[in-house]
Amino acid sequence: MARTAELQHLRRGFWRGVREGLSTVVAAKRAGVSADRGFRWFRECGGVSPVSLAEPIGRYLSLSEREEISRGLAAEMSFRAIARQLGRHVATISREVDQNTSDGQYRAVAAQVAAERRARRPKPRKLENPALHARVTADLEKRWSPEEIAARLRLDFPDDASMRASHETIYQALFIQGRGALRRDLTTRLRTGRALRRPHRRVDGRADPDRRIPDKVLISERPAEAEDRAVPGHWEGDFVMGKNNRSAVATLVERTTRFLILLHLPGPHDALAFQNATVEAMSKLPEQLRRSLTWDQGLEMRNHKQISIAAEVPIYFCDPHSPWQRGTNENTNGLLRQYLPKGTDLSVHSPNDLAAIAAELNDRPRKTLGWLKPDEVIGPLLFDDQSAGVATAP
């Protein structure tokens, strides 16, 4: 019994680490178990943290609190003193000791096991319903996503709650094999085809974009003139990534003229390298072509304040997971992939190579420009040959 409670405690510690975004190896090490055991727990649960392993919280005593009670009793502390130490009501301590004292002794591990046994409620699972199980299985066979299946069930069975299941229920039935589970091989019908589910990272201070990129100004505050493309000088930017994300080329596209600048990033494409390349390129543009720069919330923009001051250009950030807010840049990156294919090493391209690619794309007629070329549209705005040369090949 003691061994079972201890093992459950270790599993809770492991899954807490996974929920925080740690790898299985690191989560296992922090919990005090081997990496092999942690990975075995991960596979057994399909990568989904079992709800039953969560530490009791709120009004329920945890194992650590029960251990404090045991130590307090051994030290002959009163119930009231133990309650003050734990921040609990004295009645909670009294009731806990009365319920779990055997042969005149209170044991924390035995009390925890007994409490968990009393708390178990084997509730029926949604997909134990044969009709619902068959319907969900059939839809998965048609390669429908769990979200599509859940939405369609609500439409097809508006008055029958027994024939509805959320997308999360379907995912858990796929990845956690238990009562009402779906066949594991149906995971191959999902778009990702994963046999294990990637755990969701908990959103906390460490993952907060406001802390990673402080004092950013969102796109909602960008001037209206940038939205209607009436005035040139508003740019969008992004990274085009190479094989295994080990190399990158930064792209800057002017919204009105579709003019493209490619930034060479030799070696590590970190925030400092990006800052230097961006400042060098944009500082050489005429002032009227430096009205704004819009970027996503990638960490390469950690130094946005320094870039904004040095290049004299205000910088705005898109909302999270909203690539359409940089539609011009996204479309241009699609054209760029003809020259810089996915899965290739982009570090092999020299500044002259990137200049040639940018020049070719800027000499390409665009339907949205009435079949004019970006070079032809932006040309009158560039005052001299030096500016034009820098803009094409920074």
C-alpha positions in Angstrom: 0.0 0.0 0.0 2.8 2.4 0.9 4.6 1.5 -2.3 1.5 2.3 -4.4 1.0 5.7 -2.8 4.7 6.6 -3.3 4.6 5.5 -6.9 1.4 7.6 -7.5 3.2 10.6 -5.9 6.1 10.2 -8.3 3.8 9.9 -11.3 2.1 13.1 -10.3 5.5 14.9 -10.1 6.4 13.5 -13.5 3.2 14.7 -15.2 3.4 18.1 -13.5 6.8 18.5 -15.3 5.3 17.4 -18.6 2.4 19.9 -18.2 5.0 22.7 -17.6 6.6 21.9 -21.0 9.5 19.8 -19.9 10.8 16.9 -21.9 10.0 13.4 -20.6 13.7 13.0 -19.7 13.9 16.2 -17.6 10.4 15.7 -16.1 11.5 12.2 -15.0 14.7 13.4 -13.5 12.9 16.1 -11.6 10.4 13.7 -10.3 13.1 11.3 -9.1 12.5 8.4 -11.5 14.5 7.0 -14.5 14.1 8.4 -18.0 12.9 5.0 -19.2 10.2 4.8 -16.6 9.1 8.4 -17.4 8.9 7.6 -21.2 7.0 4.4 -20.4 4.4 6.3 -18.4 4.2 8.8 -21.3 3.5 6.1 -23.8 1.1 4.2 -21.6 -1.1 7.4 -21.5 -0.7 8.3 -25.1 1.1 11.6 -24.1 -2.0 12.8 -22.2 -1.7 13.5 -18.5 -4.2 11.3 -16.6 -6.7 13.5 -14.6 -6.7 10.9 -11.9 -3.1 11.6 -11.1 -3.5 15.2 -10.2 -2.6 16.1 -6.7 -5.7 16.8 -4.5 -6.1 20.5 -4.1 -8.6 22.9 -2.5 -10.5 21.4 0.3 -8.8 18.0 0.0 -5.6 17.2 1.9 -2.5 16.3 -0.1 0.1 13.7 0.7 2.5 16.3 1.8 -0.1 17.8 4.2 -0.8 14.4 5.6 2.9 13.9 6.2 3.0 17.2 8.1 0.1 16.0 10.2 2.0 12.7 11.0 5.1 14.6 12.0 3.0 17.0 14.1 1.3 14.2 16.0 4.7 12.5 16.6 5.9 15.8 18.1 2.8 15.8 20.3 1.5 19.0 18.7 -2.2 19.8 19.3 -4.7 19.7 16.4 -5.1 23.4 16.6 -1.3 24.0 16.3 -1.1 21.6 13.3 -4.1 23.4 11.7 -2.3 26.8 12.1 0.8 25.4 10.5 -1.1 24.0 7.5 -3.5 26.9 7.2 -6.4 24.5 7.6 -9.4 24.5 10.0 -8.9 22.5 13.2 -12.0 20.5 12.4 -10.3 19.3 9.1 -7.3 18.0 11.1 -9.5 16.4 13.7 -11.7 14.6 11.2 -8.7 13.4 9.2 -7.0 11.9 12.2 -10.2 10.2 13.4 -10.9 8.7 10.0 -7.4 7.4 9.4 -6.1 6.3 12.7 -5.5 2.5 13.1 -4.1 0.7 16.1 -3.6 4.1 17.7 -1.3 5.4 14.9 -1.9 7.8 12.1 0.2 7.0 8.9 0.3 9.6 6.1 0.7 7.1 3.2 -2.1 4.8 4.4 -4.4 7.8 4.9 -3.6 9.0 1.3 -4.4 5.6 -0.2 -7.6 5.4 1.8 -8.7 8.9 0.7 -8.0 8.2 -3.0 -9.9 5.0 -2.8 -12.9 6.8 -1.3 -12.7 9.5 -3.9 -12.9 7.2 -6.9 -16.1 7.5 -8.9 -16.1 5.3 -12.0 -18.3 7.6 -14.1 -19.5 6.2 -17.4 -17.5 7.4 -20.4 -19.3 9.1 -23.3 -18.0 6.7 -25.9 -19.2 3.6 -24.0 -22.4 4.4 -25.9 -22.3 1.9 -28.8 -24.1 4.1 -31.2 -21.9 7.1 -30.5 -18.8 4.9 -30.6 -19.8 3.6 -34.0 -20.6 7.0 -35.4 -17.3 8.6 -34.2 -15.3 5.6 -35.6 -17.0 5.9 -39.0 -16.2 9.6 -39.2 -12.6 9.1 -38.2 -12.3 6.5 -40.9 -13.4 9.3 -43.3 -10.4 11.3 -42.0 -12.6 13.9 -40.3 -10.9 15.7 -37.5 -12.3 15.4 -33.9 -13.4 19.0 -34.1 -15.3 18.4 -37.3 -16.9 15.3 -35.8 -17.9 17.1 -32.6 -19.5 20.0 -34.5 -21.4 17.6 -36.8 -22.8 15.6 -33.9 -24.3 18.8 -32.5 -26.0 19.4 -35.8 -27.2 15.9 -36.4 -28.4 15.2 -32.8 -29.5 18.5 -31.4 -31.9 16.9 -28.9 -29.9 13.8 -28.0 -27.1 14.6 -25.5 -26.1 10.9 -25.5 -25.0 11.3 -29.1 -22.7 14.2 -28.6 -19.0 14.3 -27.6 -16.5 17.1 -27.5 -13.3 17.0 -29.6 -11.3 16.6 -26.4 -13.3 13.5 -25.5 -12.6 12.0 -28.9 -8.9 12.8 -28.6 -8.6 11.2 -25.2 -10.5 8.1 -26.4 -7.9 7.8 -29.1 -4.8 8.3 -27.0 -5.8 6.9 -23.6 -6.8 3.3 -24.0 -9.5 2.5 -21.5 -13.2 2.0 -21.2 -14.9 3.3 -24.3 -11.6 3.9 -26.1 -11.3 4.1 -29.8 -9.0 1.8 -31.8 -5.4 3.1 -31.5 -4.9 2.6 -35.2 -7.4 5.3 -35.9 -4.8 7.9 -35.0 -3.3 7.2 -38.4 -6.5 8.8 -39.9 -5.7 12.1 -38.1 -4.1 14.8 -40.2 -0.9 14.6 -38.0 -0.9 10.8 -37.9 0.7 10.9 -34.4 0.4 7.9 -32.1 1.3 10.0 -29.1 -0.3 13.4 -28.3 2.0 16.3 -27.7 1.2 17.7 -24.3 -0.1 21.3 -24.1 2.4 23.7 -22.5 1.0 25.5 -19.6 0.7 29.3 -20.2 2.6 30.9 -17.4 5.0 33.8 -16.9 7.8 32.0 -18.7 5.8 31.6 -21.9 4.1 35.0 -21.7 4.9 36.9 -24.9 4.6 40.2 -23.0 7.6 39.2 -20.9 9.5 37.7 -23.8 9.0 40.8 -26.0 8.4 43.6 -23.6 6.6 46.9 -24.5 5.5 45.7 -27.9 2.9 47.8 -29.8 0.2 45.7 -31.4 -1.0 45.9 -35.0 -4.3 47.4 -33.8 -2.4 50.7 -33.2 -0.8 50.8 -36.6 -1.9 53.9 -38.7 -4.9 53.4 -40.9 -3.0 54.4 -44.0 -1.0 51.2 -43.7 -4.2 49.1 -43.9 -5.5 50.6 -47.2 -2.0 50.6 -48.9 -2.6 54.2 -50.1 0.8 55.4 -48.8 4.0 53.4 -49.4 6.5 52.9 -46.7 4.8 50.3 -44.6 6.7 47.0 -44.4 5.9 43.5 -43.3 8.6 41.0 -42.2 9.2 37.4 -41.3 11.8 34.6 -41.3 12.1 32.0 -44.0 13.6 29.0 -42.2 16.0 26.4 -43.6 16.5 22.7 -42.8 15.8 21.9 -39.1 15.5 25.6 -38.4 19.3 25.9 -38.3 19.5 28.6 -41.0 17.3 31.5 -42.0 16.8 34.4 -44.3 14.8 37.4 -43.1 12.3 39.0 -45.6 11.0 42.6 -45.7 8.1 43.4 -48.1 6.7 46.8 -48.7 2.9 46.6 -48.6 2.0 49.0 -51.4 4.6 48.2 -54.0 5.4 44.5 -53.0 9.1 45.4 -53.1 11.2 42.8 -51.4 14.4 43.1 -49.4 16.3 39.9 -48.3 18.5 40.0 -45.2 21.5 37.8 -45.1 21.9 36.2 -41.6 25.3 34.4 -41.5 25.9 32.1 -38.6 23.3 32.1 -35.8 20.1 33.9 -36.7 19.6 35.3 -33.2 18.1 38.6 -32.1 21.4 40.5 -32.3 22.2 39.3 -35.9 18.7 40.1 -37.0 18.9 43.5 -35.3 22.1 44.5 -37.1 20.9 43.3 -40.5 17.5 45.0 -40.2 19.0 48.3 -39.1 21.6 48.3 -41.9 18.9 47.6 -44.6 16.2 50.0 -43.4 18.5 52.9 -42.4 19.5 53.2 -46.1 15.9 53.7 -47.3 14.5 57.2 -47.9 12.6 58.5 -44.9 9.3 58.4 -46.7 9.8 54.6 -47.1 10.3 54.0 -43.4 6.7 54.6 -42.0 6.3 51.2 -40.2 7.4 47.6 -39.9 5.0 44.8 -38.9 6.3 41.5 -37.5 4.9 38.4 -35.8 5.8 37.7 -32.2 8.9 35.8 -32.9 11.8 36.1 -30.4 14.1 37.5 -33.0 12.2 40.8 -32.4 13.3 41.0 -28.7 15.4 44.0 -29.6 12.6 45.8 -31.4 13.2 49.0 -29.4 16.8 49.3 -30.5 15.8 48.5 -34.1 13.1 51.2 -34.0 15.4 53.9 -32.7 18.4 53.1 -34.9 16.4 52.7 -38.1 13.8 55.4 -37.2 10.9 53.2 -38.0 8.0 52.3 -35.7 7.4 48.6 -35.2 4.1 46.9 -34.7 3.3 43.2 -33.8 0.6 41.0 -35.1 -1.7 39.1 -32.8 -0.6 35.6 -31.9 -1.2 32.9 -34.5 -2.5 35.5 -37.1 -0.3 35.2 -40.2 -3.0 36.8 -42.3 -2.2 40.1 -40.7 1.0 39.9 -42.7 -0.6 38.7 -45.9 1.7 40.5 -48.3 4.7 39.0 -46.6 3.2 35.5 -46.5 2.4 35.6 -50.2 5.9 36.8 -51.1 7.5 34.1 -49.0 5.5 31.6 -51.0 7.1 33.0 -54.2 10.5 32.9 -52.5 10.3 29.2 -51.8 10.9 28.7 -55.6 14.4 29.9 -54.9 14.8 28.8 -51.3 13.1 25.4 -51.0 11.9 24.0 -47.7 14.2 21.6 -46.1 17.4 23.1 -47.5 20.4 24.8 -45.9 19.9 28.5 -46.4 23.3 29.4 -45.1 24.9 28.4 -48.4 23.4 31.5 -50.0 25.7 34.5 -50.0 24.6 38.2 -49.8 25.1 38.4 -53.6 22.9 35.3 -54.1 20.1 36.8 -52.1 20.5 40.1 -53.9 20.1 38.3 -57.2 17.0 36.5 -56.0 15.4 39.7 -54.7 16.2 41.5 -57.9 14.5 38.8 -59.9 11.4 38.9 -57.8 11.3 42.7 -57.9 11.5 42.5 -61.7 8.5 40.1 -61.8 5.1 41.5 -63.0 2.3 41.3 -60.4 -1.4 41.0 -61.1 -2.2 43.1 -58.0 -0.1 45.9 -59.4 -1.9 45.9 -62.8 1.0 43.7 -64.1 3.6 46.3 -63.2 6.8 45.2 -61.5 7.7 46.2 -57.9 10.8 47.8 -59.2 8.7 50.0 -61.6 6.3 51.1 -58.8 8.9 51.9 -56.1 11.5 53.3 -58.5 10.2 56.9 -58.4 10.3 56.9 -54.6 14.0 56.0 -54.5 16.1 59.2 -54.8 19.4 57.8 -56.1 21.1 54.7 -57.4 22.7 54.0 -54.1 19.4 53.8 -52.3 18.0 51.5 -55.0 21.1 49.3 -54.8 20.9 49.0 -51.1 17.2 48.3 -51.1 17.6 45.4 -53.6 20.7 43.9 -51.9 21.2 45.2 -48.4 
